[in-house]
Amino acid sequence: MYCFVYTSPVTLCVHLYDKLITKLSTSPMTKEYLRELREERNLTQSYIARKLGISRQTYVLIEKGERDLTLTKAEELARILGISIDQLVNKPHTADRIIDVSFETIRPKPNYRKYKEILLYILTKIGAKPNIYKNTIFYILYFIDFDYYKKYKKHIIDATYVKKPVGPKPLYFEKLIKKMAALKEIEIIESKQFAYLQKKYLPTRDPNFSNLVSIQELNHIDWVLARLSNLNITEFENYLKWDAPWQLASNNDTLDYKFVFYRNR
C-alpha cells in the first residue's frame, strides 16, 4: 500500500480517498453525521462554504451527498470542523485508525464529565460575582486552557475555541450548559446589562472530581481565577487582544494552542 505525505502533518493511506468519497456521497448515516458535526459547532452552511472557497449551494449539495469532495477540500473541511479526515468519514465509535494525524490537526470533543465538574468548580468559586456571566466565563475558560498548555504542553479541559467579535467561544459549551440545566445542576439567571441580555450560571451542587482533576490542574485553575476573576469584560478584551493565539487568528477561526508559545508576556 502506498502513502501520500502531505506538507501538513498528515500521513494518509491511498485507499482512504476512495473510502472518503464513497462515504460522503452514498452513506445516509454519513450525510446526517456531516450536518450534525456542523450544527454541534454552531456553524452555518454559508460560513463553511466561505472557508472552503465554494458557494453555499455547492456546500449544500456536498452535505446532502449529491456532490463529491476533492481530497484537498475534505482535508480543509475536517480542519474547519476540528476533526481528522478519518473522523469525518466515520463516526468516532466506528472509525478505523488508518491515518496518523498530529495533535494540532485533531480537535476532539472535550471530556464532558471533566469539563462539567471543572465548570461547576469555577461557578462555585466565582459564579456569584457581579462581573461573571456567560462571556466572561468564556475568557476564563480560554485562559485556563491556554495557560495550562503553555506551562505543561498538556490540556486541562481540551476545549476548542473559536474567535468571535465578542471573545473566544468554546465549542460544546452551550450543549453542556443545556445538559447541566436539564439535570438541575445549575440555575440560569438572565438579566440586562448595558441593554444586553446576559446569562449567569449558578451551581446547585458541589463539584465531584472523583480523580478527574489532578492537584496540579486544580492549583492552575485557582491561579487563573485569582488572577482574572475580578476583571470586567472591557479589561478582558484589552488583556486578550495582545495574546498571540488571538492575534494570529481571523474572526471565526479556531484558536490554535500551539501559538501560545509565541506569547511575549
ABEGO torsion letter per residue (X at the ends): XBBBBBABBBBBBAAAAAAAAAAAAABAAAAAAAAAAAAAAGBBAAAAAAAAGBBAAAAAAAAAGABBBBAAAAAAAAAAAGBBAAAAABBAAABBBABBBBAAABBBBBBAAAAAAAAAAAAAAAAABAABBAAAAAAAAAAAAAAAAAAAGBBAAGBBBBBBAAEBBBBGAAAAAAAAAAAGABBBBBBBBGGBBBBBBBBABBBBAGGABBAAAAAAAAAAAAAAAABBAAAAAAAAAABAAAAABBBGBBBBAAAAAABAX
